[in-house]
Amino acid sequence: MEPVELLNAVLGSSHWAGRRAMVHPLGGDTPATHLQAGKYPPEAFSGKPVLREFSIFIDESGDFGPFQKHSPFYVLSLVLHDQSDDISRHLDSIHEGLRARKLPQDHAVHTGPLIRREREYRWMGLSDRRSIFRMLVDFVHRCDVTYHSWVFSKRELDDSDRLVSAMSRELGAWIRAEYEFFARWERIVIYYDNGQKEITNLVNSVFNAHLSVEVRNVVPSDYSLFQMADLCCTMALLRKKIEKVGLSSSERDFFSTPKASAERALKKGYFKTLDRKWFGD
């Protein structure tokens, strides 16, 4: 029996029912109080110090429809944050940056439309859109957070059932590989916006099959770390497109500079920044 299962067997699920977290409206959840471990804390089984609360923000890019030239991949990204690491000053910085660019401080940046100059960004020039993108990348660079992404080929996984099965296998294998890390936490909270029911079902089934987690519905504009997950999806997609199919004209226009092609600018700058934040193998 795994340590978490043994702990639940000893204490019962009601032991955890009174645990709560304070929700910071723009910065994610913060523990309201020190969470007591009870009579049989996890370190009694593992011999390792107990950590408190861990957050995972999940976003996706793509759809579950058939392969199409404009939508060849499906991306799943997780951003991971130890709630004891204070990132409030970085959150304040990004909110100030949004206000300085005449956007609400709780604006949810969507990097795909930002690059393509769509939706709320259609009135913005290239330099303004680039500055918002760089602001997000700088936020990732400065925050003590990590991430993991998977990119799935819809050409190879040619129906939704095969795609969901592949995602379930990959996510389950990753959790098992990192189980020793996850089992140390008293509380794991997963945030997803329920944007696609397939991902909602996968998150609930796969995570709870391996760990004891709490899943919360998130409004993207309320959590800057959820917007980081959106950024990670976009960067993983761009990396795969460079490798397999090539960038679109709007992507080349957005990232190219007088001294470097879009591909070189991404590889030498943006990808390197995110690579330093990679969690797992």
C-alpha positions as CSV (number, residue, x, y, z in Angstrom):
1,M,0.0,0.0,0.0
2,E,1.3,3.5,-1.0
3,P,2.0,6.0,1.9
4,V,-1.0,8.2,0.9
5,E,-3.4,5.2,0.7
6,L,-2.1,4.0,4.1
7,L,-2.5,7.4,5.6
8,N,-6.1,7.6,4.4
9,A,-6.8,4.1,5.7
10,V,-5.6,5.1,9.1
11,L,-7.2,8.5,9.4
12,G,-10.2,8.3,7.1
13,S,-11.2,10.8,4.5
14,S,-13.0,12.9,7.1
15,H,-9.6,13.9,8.6
16,W,-9.0,16.1,5.6
17,A,-12.5,17.6,5.3
18,G,-11.7,20.6,7.5
19,R,-8.6,21.6,5.6
20,R,-9.1,24.9,3.8
21,A,-7.2,27.4,1.7
22,M,-7.5,31.2,1.3
23,V,-8.0,32.2,-2.3
24,H,-6.0,35.2,-3.4
25,P,-8.0,36.6,-6.2
26,L,-5.1,37.5,-8.5
27,G,-2.3,35.3,-7.2
28,G,-3.6,31.8,-6.6
29,D,-4.4,30.2,-3.3
30,T,-2.4,30.7,-0.1
31,P,-2.6,28.5,3.0
32,A,-4.9,30.1,5.6
33,T,-3.1,28.5,8.5
34,H,-0.4,26.0,9.2
35,L,-2.0,22.6,8.3
36,Q,-1.6,20.2,11.1
37,A,-0.9,16.6,10.1
38,G,-2.9,14.9,12.8
39,K,-2.0,12.0,14.9
40,Y,-0.3,10.1,12.2
41,P,1.5,12.6,9.9
42,P,2.9,11.4,6.6
43,E,6.5,11.6,7.9
44,A,5.7,8.8,10.2
45,F,5.6,6.6,7.1
46,S,8.2,8.2,4.8
47,G,10.7,9.5,7.3
48,K,10.8,12.8,5.3
49,P,9.7,16.2,6.3
50,V,6.1,17.1,5.5
51,L,5.5,19.9,3.0
52,R,2.3,21.8,3.1
53,E,0.4,22.8,0.0
54,F,1.2,22.3,-3.7
55,S,-0.7,23.8,-6.6
56,I,-0.9,22.6,-10.2
57,F,-2.4,24.8,-12.9
58,I,-3.5,23.0,-16.1
59,D,-4.2,24.3,-19.6
60,E,-4.5,22.8,-23.0
61,S,-4.1,23.9,-26.7
62,G,-6.0,22.2,-29.5
63,D,-9.2,20.3,-29.9
64,F,-10.4,16.7,-30.1
65,G,-11.6,16.9,-33.7
66,P,-9.9,15.1,-36.6
67,F,-6.5,16.0,-37.8
68,Q,-6.4,19.2,-39.9
69,K,-3.5,21.1,-41.3
70,H,-4.2,24.2,-39.1
71,S,-4.5,22.0,-36.0
72,P,-2.0,19.1,-36.2
73,F,-1.2,18.9,-32.5
74,Y,-2.8,18.8,-29.0
75,V,-0.8,20.3,-26.1
76,L,-1.3,19.7,-22.4
77,S,0.7,21.8,-19.9
78,L,1.0,21.8,-16.1
79,V,2.5,24.7,-14.0
80,L,3.6,23.6,-10.5
81,H,4.0,25.9,-7.5
82,D,5.0,25.3,-3.9
83,Q,2.6,27.6,-2.0
84,S,5.2,28.4,0.6
85,D,7.2,30.3,-2.1
86,D,5.9,33.8,-2.1
87,I,5.5,35.2,-5.6
88,S,3.3,38.2,-4.7
89,R,5.8,40.8,-5.8
90,H,6.0,39.1,-9.2
91,L,2.3,39.0,-9.4
92,D,2.1,42.7,-8.6
93,S,4.6,43.4,-11.3
94,I,2.6,41.7,-14.0
95,H,-0.6,43.4,-12.9
96,E,1.2,46.8,-13.1
97,G,2.5,45.8,-16.5
98,L,-1.0,45.1,-17.8
99,R,-2.3,48.4,-16.4
100,A,0.6,50.3,-18.1
101,R,-0.5,48.7,-21.4
102,K,-4.0,50.0,-20.9
103,L,-5.4,46.5,-20.0
104,P,-7.3,45.6,-16.8
105,Q,-4.9,44.2,-14.1
106,D,-6.9,41.0,-14.1
107,H,-6.8,40.6,-17.9
108,A,-6.2,37.0,-18.9
109,V,-3.5,37.1,-21.6
110,H,-4.1,34.5,-24.3
111,T,-0.8,34.1,-26.1
112,G,-2.1,32.4,-29.3
113,P,-4.4,35.3,-30.2
114,L,-1.7,37.7,-29.0
115,I,0.7,36.4,-31.5
116,R,-1.9,36.3,-34.3
117,R,-3.3,39.7,-33.5
118,E,-6.8,38.4,-32.9
119,R,-9.7,39.2,-30.6
120,E,-8.9,41.8,-28.0
121,Y,-5.4,42.3,-29.5
122,R,-6.5,43.1,-33.0
123,W,-6.0,46.8,-32.3
124,M,-2.5,46.4,-30.9
125,G,0.6,47.0,-32.9
126,L,3.5,44.5,-33.0
127,S,5.7,46.2,-30.4
128,D,2.9,46.3,-27.8
129,R,2.0,42.7,-28.4
130,R,5.7,41.7,-28.1
131,S,6.1,43.6,-24.9
132,I,3.1,41.8,-23.3
133,F,4.6,38.4,-24.4
134,R,8.0,39.3,-23.1
135,M,6.4,40.4,-19.8
136,L,4.9,36.9,-19.4
137,V,8.2,35.2,-20.2
138,D,10.0,37.4,-17.7
139,F,7.3,36.5,-15.1
140,V,8.1,32.8,-15.7
141,H,11.8,33.5,-15.4
142,R,11.5,35.3,-12.1
143,C,8.9,33.1,-10.4
144,D,9.9,30.0,-8.4
145,V,7.7,27.7,-10.4
146,T,8.2,24.8,-12.8
147,Y,6.2,23.2,-15.6
148,H,5.8,20.1,-17.7
149,S,4.2,19.8,-21.2
150,W,3.2,17.1,-23.6
151,V,2.6,17.5,-27.3
152,F,0.4,14.8,-29.1
153,S,0.2,14.3,-32.8
154,K,-3.3,14.2,-34.1
155,R,-2.1,12.6,-37.3
156,E,-0.9,9.6,-35.3
157,L,-3.8,9.6,-32.8
158,D,-6.5,9.9,-35.3
159,D,-9.6,9.9,-33.1
160,S,-10.6,11.4,-29.7
161,D,-10.5,8.1,-27.9
162,R,-7.0,7.3,-28.9
163,L,-5.9,10.8,-28.0
164,V,-7.4,10.7,-24.6
165,S,-5.9,7.2,-24.0
166,A,-2.5,8.5,-24.9
167,M,-2.8,11.5,-22.7
168,S,-4.0,9.3,-19.8
169,R,-1.0,7.0,-20.2
170,E,1.6,9.8,-20.4
171,L,0.1,11.7,-17.4
172,G,-0.2,8.5,-15.3
173,A,3.4,7.5,-16.1
174,W,4.6,11.0,-15.2
175,I,2.8,11.0,-11.8
176,R,4.2,7.5,-11.0
177,A,7.7,8.6,-11.9
178,E,7.4,11.6,-9.6
179,Y,5.3,9.9,-6.9
180,E,7.9,10.2,-4.2
181,F,7.9,14.0,-4.7
182,F,4.1,14.3,-4.7
183,A,3.5,12.0,-1.7
184,R,5.4,14.5,0.5
185,W,2.7,17.1,0.3
186,E,-0.2,17.4,2.7
187,R,-2.4,19.0,0.2
188,I,-2.3,19.1,-3.6
189,V,-4.8,21.4,-5.4
190,I,-5.3,21.2,-9.1
191,Y,-6.8,24.2,-11.0
192,Y,-8.4,23.8,-14.4
193,D,-11.0,26.0,-16.2
194,N,-13.2,23.1,-17.4
195,G,-12.6,24.3,-20.9
196,Q,-12.9,20.8,-22.4
197,K,-14.8,18.0,-20.7
198,E,-12.3,15.4,-21.9
199,I,-9.5,17.1,-19.9
200,T,-11.8,17.7,-16.9
201,N,-12.6,13.9,-16.8
202,L,-8.9,13.0,-17.4
203,V,-7.7,15.3,-14.6
204,N,-10.2,13.9,-12.1
205,S,-9.6,10.2,-13.0
206,V,-5.9,10.1,-13.6
207,F,-4.7,12.3,-10.7
208,N,-7.1,10.7,-8.2
209,A,-6.1,7.2,-9.3
210,H,-2.6,8.0,-8.1
211,L,-2.8,10.8,-5.5
212,S,-5.3,12.4,-3.1
213,V,-6.0,15.7,-4.8
214,E,-8.5,18.5,-4.7
215,V,-9.7,19.8,-8.2
216,R,-11.0,23.3,-8.5
217,N,-12.6,25.2,-11.3
218,V,-10.6,28.3,-12.1
219,V,-11.4,31.5,-13.9
220,P,-8.3,32.3,-16.0
221,S,-8.3,36.0,-15.2
222,D,-8.1,35.2,-11.4
223,Y,-4.8,33.4,-11.6
224,S,-1.7,34.6,-13.3
225,L,-0.1,31.1,-12.9
226,F,-3.0,29.7,-15.1
227,Q,-1.9,32.2,-17.7
228,M,1.6,30.8,-17.4
229,A,0.2,27.4,-18.3
230,D,-1.3,29.0,-21.5
231,L,2.2,30.4,-22.3
232,C,3.8,27.0,-21.8
233,C,1.2,25.4,-24.2
234,T,2.1,28.0,-26.8
235,M,5.8,27.5,-26.4
236,A,5.6,23.7,-26.6
237,L,3.4,24.0,-29.7
238,L,5.9,26.4,-31.4
239,R,8.8,24.1,-30.6
240,K,6.9,21.1,-32.1
241,K,5.9,23.2,-35.2
242,I,9.5,24.2,-35.8
243,E,10.5,20.5,-35.6
244,K,7.7,19.1,-37.7
245,V,5.7,21.5,-39.9
246,G,7.2,25.0,-39.7
247,L,5.9,28.2,-38.2
248,S,3.0,30.2,-39.7
249,S,3.6,33.6,-41.3
250,S,2.1,35.4,-38.2
251,E,4.4,33.4,-35.9
252,R,7.4,34.3,-38.0
253,D,6.4,37.9,-38.1
254,F,6.0,38.0,-34.4
255,F,9.3,36.4,-33.3
256,S,11.7,37.4,-36.1
257,T,14.2,40.3,-35.6
258,P,16.5,42.2,-37.9
259,K,19.3,39.9,-36.6
260,A,17.6,36.5,-36.3
261,S,14.9,34.4,-37.8
262,A,11.9,33.5,-35.7
263,E,13.2,30.0,-35.3
264,R,16.6,31.2,-34.0
265,A,15.1,33.9,-31.7
266,L,12.8,31.2,-30.1
267,K,15.5,28.7,-29.7
268,K,18.2,31.0,-28.3
269,G,15.9,33.1,-26.1
270,Y,12.4,32.0,-25.2
271,F,12.9,28.2,-25.2
272,K,16.1,28.5,-23.1
273,T,14.2,30.4,-20.4
274,L,11.4,27.8,-20.2
275,D,13.9,24.9,-20.3
276,R,15.3,26.1,-17.0
277,K,11.8,25.6,-15.4
278,W,11.2,22.1,-16.6
279,F,9.9,19.6,-14.0
280,G,10.7,15.9,-14.4
281,D,12.5,13.9,-17.0
